[in-house]
Amino acid sequence: MPGPTRQVGLRPGPRTHGKRAPLMAAATVNVTPGRRRKIAAAPGSPPPRLQITAPSPPPPNPFLGSSCCCELARVGLRALGFRLPAPCAHRRGASPVGLGLGRGRGRGGRGVGGAADAAIAGDREAVAAAGEGISRADSSAMAADALSIIPSAVLRNLSDKLYEKRKNAALEIEGIVKQLATAGEHEKISAVIALLIHDFTYSPQANHRKQGGLIGLAAVTVGLTNEAAQHLEQIVPPVISSFGDQDSRVRYYACEALYNIAKVVRGDFIIYFNKIFDALCKLAADSDANVQSAAHLLDRLVKDIVTESDQFSIEEFIPLLRERMNVLNPYVRQFLVGWITVLDSVPDIDMLGFLPDFLDGLFNMLSDSSHEIRQQADAALSEFLQEIKNSPNVDYGRMAEILVRRAGSTDEFTRLTSITWINEFVKLGGEQLVPYYADILGAILPCISDEEEKIRVVARETNEELRAIKADPTEGFDIGAILSIAKRELNSEHEATRIEALHWFSTLLARYRVEFLAYLNDIFDPLLNALSDPSDAVVLLVLEVHACIAEESHHFHHLVSYLIRTFHNNHVLLEKRGALIVRRLCVLLGAEKVYREFSSILESEIDLDFASVMVQALNLILLTSTELGELRSLLKKSLVDSCGKDLFQSLYASWRHSPMATISLCLLAQAYSHASCVIQSLGEEDINVKFLVQLDKLIRLLETPVFAYLRLQLLEPGKHTWLLKTLYGLLMLLPQQSAAFKILRTRLKTVPFSENLKRTSSANPYSQILQVTEDGNRNQDTQNYSAINFPSLLQQFENMQQQHRSHLKGQLQSRKSASAATLSQEIQRYEEVHSSSLSEISRPPSRTSKGIS
């Protein structure tokens, strides 16, 4: 027959109106005592057989001695899997008074002596005595009194391994405390509490002794009922200290004990809230699932008490919350978000005022791996954002700093949420955000190029809102900080961000020109470097900014000088972007101003090869760009208009670096006789491959609408004889098999020659060309040559070409010298190798080789 049943891990449910809820344990274990003794007497015997039977109803709960529903507060947490009704009105409305813990104190007031602090600090020996300020000797006397009050059998059962015995002992202690409380013997009650703390709760012995002490402290609280408040500084600290015990069962019973204590005293234990919250925060991540469940139920009760209490101090709680917000454990994060949501729902607690203290932690949770935590954090943030929209007083500054940091998060959801908040702040904050404009801009610009379209849309909208605000520099608007951010984003790898940064340059330059130019030394070079950007849109915007800056002449000269230097160092940029840059500058600053400045700088260029290339590029832009139509029209009047004359002479100063550019300029200015003279002055060294390539381009350009006037002038060959001489001169320079030769020859064949044209000797000393011999009527354009000193210009052209010839000869000589040096080195190396091989051959054979032979 099986022996008596021993209950293992039973958790009786709460009694509800005379009925007991089902047990939380699943079964009981029957062990035969005789078998156990036999096993103990005979080691090595087989283990006892365990018989699993259905659980039997547990004995009455010692915490349910009264029929009043208020005594549900005495139910152990092991039975808290069932929803408990709120305490009766007389219990909830009770206002225990003792040691300054009444409800009459201000919100958040402590009014507590050193007992709680001493207990929490771990001075276990002084806990009981600290509450009443008594000495250690008196404490020993109180312990002796307690032993005389509580029977030894009760104390022995309180530390028993069996839960039923500990429960019955707690029921006895409850009854004793009730009698002492009725008699007003609070000193003896303190002695009982001290005994439970020293000999049980802080016992270094078996953990069931600690569990008994925790049950006993809860029983004392239930026995005291309305008078429990004056003993809380003795009761609560050891319970909180037990939350850190290594044994999960002790931590579980600590949750149970504090739950019962809180049910009895309600709002009077708010003075320990921070300590309890800190303990619950740790228990939320407890390794034991039962402890987590118990802590969760205790947490729900504490939330109820806090929401109905007028003693809760949010000011003292926020530092602890801020510290805990950095925890990464998912259970703790859920715990924290839950508390934030609960406290925010309380009308009397202004959580919005303290939002900057824990806002960063909430944003940090948006990137949590748990979808549930992200969802809870997002819901809390959405609620706070709605409150911000409806609140007249919001500290935008501190929160803006947090949002700026979070806008750069690697998590997409975090970036979207922070940018959305920034967007609302810019709309709502107004002048409060002026000192933070630079930081906000630094967060917005990178997001304009974000991979996520939603982020890009919100960022662009925010950027437009921010740029539309017209702030006053005298009211804290830091233009230098904004320019620094825009300058930094010019180096962004994303085109959209660089474009928006340039828009900010344009906006600030238009609104605050004086203040902008004060920072020009810091931003001018980065703006110039941006002209080499691979994006055409960026280059055009950079040119617009430079055009605004170049309204001052010295800035304009600096800009053109930098462009020439950049083209000198980067010929690829000149080929691909030169036309775009020059044409846009001509539109923004005026073609004549730009070309005069280019010519003035190139006139003194030391690198003759680059000067020739640059002039050829400028000449091609001049002949082909629609933006330079007015400049070409002015050049056509060079022989009859002073402005045209000045422009022609200004450009001629640098155009003489290139023969074809000079000829093109003369054709454009209708100075055909000078063009003919330039052609006649060319020598053998000048007609090379580069020259023929440029000539080919010119012949093809003669067929474009730009030179339509020139082709029409061929209808009057007698009037424009020098034009014919020039074209025939170009034809003679072209190879006959080239396409350009055929194009020009075909064009000249269409010229209607008259009987007055004949071959004769020219008065020009250079050569014999077709010449008009009408009586008393030479070419009419010669009458205007007196306005321009063409002989002087021709001399300047020849001098410049002589410099180019000398430069070319110097390059050829240096190449020959380098080639000769290389050849001599090769010959010397060959001779050394050859001599070494000869010495090896002429060396007499060794004895070894003779022996072998």
WOGI-V856215 format. One record per pair of residues at least 24 apart in sequence whose C-alpha atoms are under 7 Angstrom apart, sorted by the first residue. I is the first residue (numbers start at 1). J is the second residue. Records with the same first field share a line. If there is no record, write none. Layout:
# WOGI-V856215
I=J ; J
This chain:
# WOGI-V856215
2=30 ; 31 ; 32
3=30 ; 31 ; 32 ; 33
4=30
5=29 ; 30 ; 31
6=30
11=78 ; 79
12=58 ; 79
13=79
14=75 ; 79
26=55
27=52 ; 53 ; 54 ; 55
28=52 ; 53 ; 54 ; 55
29=53
62=167 ; 168 ; 170 ; 171
63=171
73=260 ; 263 ; 264
74=222 ; 260
75=260
76=256
77=256 ; 294
94=226
96=226 ; 227 ; 229
97=229 ; 230
98=229 ; 230
99=230
101=229 ; 268
106=311
107=310 ; 311 ; 312 ; 313
108=311 ; 312 ; 313
109=311
110=271
115=233 ; 234
116=233 ; 234 ; 237
119=237 ; 238
120=237 ; 241
125=198
127=234
128=194 ; 234
131=233 ; 234
142=191
143=191 ; 194 ; 195
145=188 ; 191
146=188 ; 191 ; 192 ; 195
158=212
159=208 ; 209 ; 212
160=208
161=208
166=212
170=215 ; 216 ; 219
171=219
173=216 ; 219 ; 220
174=219 ; 220 ; 222 ; 223
175=223
177=220 ; 223 ; 224
178=223 ; 224
181=224
193=217
197=238
201=238
207=250
210=250
211=250 ; 253
214=239 ; 253 ; 254 ; 257
215=257
218=257 ; 260 ; 261
221=261
222=264
225=264
228=265
229=265 ; 268
240=276
243=279
248=288 ; 291
251=291
252=291 ; 294
255=294 ; 295 ; 298
259=298
266=305
267=305 ; 309
270=311 ; 312
274=317
281=332 ; 335
284=331 ; 332 ; 335
285=329 ; 331 ; 332
307=346
322=357 ; 358
325=358 ; 361
326=361
334=373
337=376 ; 377
341=380
352=384
356=398 ; 399
360=402
363=414
366=413 ; 414
367=411 ; 414
396=429 ; 432 ; 433
397=433
404=439 ; 440 ; 443
407=443
408=443
416=455
419=458 ; 459
420=458
423=462
426=466
434=476 ; 477
435=476 ; 477
438=481 ; 482 ; 485
442=485
445=497
446=497
448=496 ; 497
449=494 ; 496 ; 497
480=519
487=523 ; 526
498=538
499=538
502=541 ; 542
505=545
506=545
543=585
547=588 ; 589
560=598
568=610
579=621
583=627
587=627
591=628 ; 631
592=631
596=650 ; 651
599=650 ; 651 ; 653 ; 654
602=654
603=653 ; 654
608=804
611=657
612=657 ; 658
615=655 ; 658
616=658 ; 661
619=661
623=706
635=668 ; 669
636=668 ; 669 ; 670
637=669
638=669
639=784 ; 785 ; 787
640=784
656=797 ; 800
657=800 ; 801
660=694 ; 695
672=722 ; 723 ; 726
673=722
674=790
675=726
676=722 ; 725 ; 726
678=794
679=729
680=766
685=805
696=740
699=740 ; 744
700=740
714=751
715=751 ; 752
717=753
718=772
719=779 ; 780
720=779
721=771 ; 772 ; 779
725=769 ; 770
